[in-house]
């Protein structure tokens, strides 16, 4: 049910997203890991409220977005492709 998806990070044209946040709260730190395909040179990161096909209302603010290349995932982390 995509109507239950709140503020999240995702990569365009994939059907997965980071942990989703709903309701009112203070600033929340989010990390989201992904793996590019062999020879892939670009992708679009989405900072959004809601997800594909979901009708959502509200306001979300994102600040200090950072994209970083890693040699390996941190221990215990998982990624999307």
Secondary structure, DSSP 8 states (H G I E B T S, - for coil): -GGG--EEEEETT-S-BS--B-SS-S-------B---TT-----EEEEES-TT----S-----S------SS--TT---B-
